[in-house]
Amino acid sequence: MTKPTNDQIEDAIADAEEAMDGDSKWPGLTYEQGVAEALRWSLGQTNLHPLSD
């Protein structure tokens, strides 16, 4: 697995900020689970983008 680029991380941050204005796409996901998944992605431990469906 490869680590995401800074641009990919910045894009994920922008996507998250946009999503804050509406209802959550992941109502069953806890805050802590979301943080853990985002950190795993940023470390290259998973290729699954944290804001993907």
C-alpha positions as CSV (number, residue, x, y, z in Angstrom):
1,M,0.0,0.0,0.0
2,T,1.1,3.5,-0.6
3,K,0.6,6.6,1.4
4,P,-1.7,9.2,0.0
5,T,-0.2,12.4,-1.4
6,N,-0.6,15.7,0.4
7,D,-3.0,16.8,-2.3
8,Q,-5.2,13.7,-1.7
9,I,-5.2,14.4,2.0
10,E,-6.1,18.1,1.4
11,D,-8.9,16.9,-0.9
12,A,-10.2,14.6,1.8
13,I,-10.2,17.4,4.3
14,A,-12.1,19.6,1.9
15,D,-14.7,16.8,1.3
16,A,-15.1,16.4,5.1
17,E,-15.6,20.1,5.6
18,E,-18.3,20.2,2.8
19,A,-20.1,17.2,4.4
20,M,-20.2,19.0,7.8
21,D,-22.9,21.3,6.3
22,G,-25.4,18.5,5.8
23,D,-26.4,15.2,7.3
24,S,-23.7,12.6,7.8
25,K,-23.3,10.0,5.1
26,W,-22.2,7.5,7.8
27,P,-24.6,7.8,10.7
28,G,-23.6,4.4,12.0
29,L,-19.9,5.3,12.2
30,T,-18.6,6.8,15.5
31,Y,-16.4,9.8,15.5
32,E,-13.5,7.6,16.8
33,Q,-14.0,5.0,14.1
34,G,-13.8,7.8,11.5
35,V,-10.7,9.2,13.0
36,A,-9.0,5.8,13.1
37,E,-9.9,5.1,9.5
38,A,-8.6,8.5,8.3
39,L,-5.3,8.0,10.2
40,R,-4.9,4.5,8.8
41,W,-5.4,5.9,5.3
42,S,-3.0,8.8,5.8
43,L,-0.3,6.3,7.1
44,G,-0.8,4.1,4.0
45,Q,-2.2,1.2,6.0
46,T,-5.3,1.1,3.8
47,N,-6.1,2.3,0.3
48,L,-9.7,2.9,1.2
49,H,-10.3,6.6,1.1
50,P,-12.0,7.6,4.4
51,L,-14.8,9.4,2.7
52,S,-15.6,6.8,0.1
53,D,-19.0,5.1,0.2
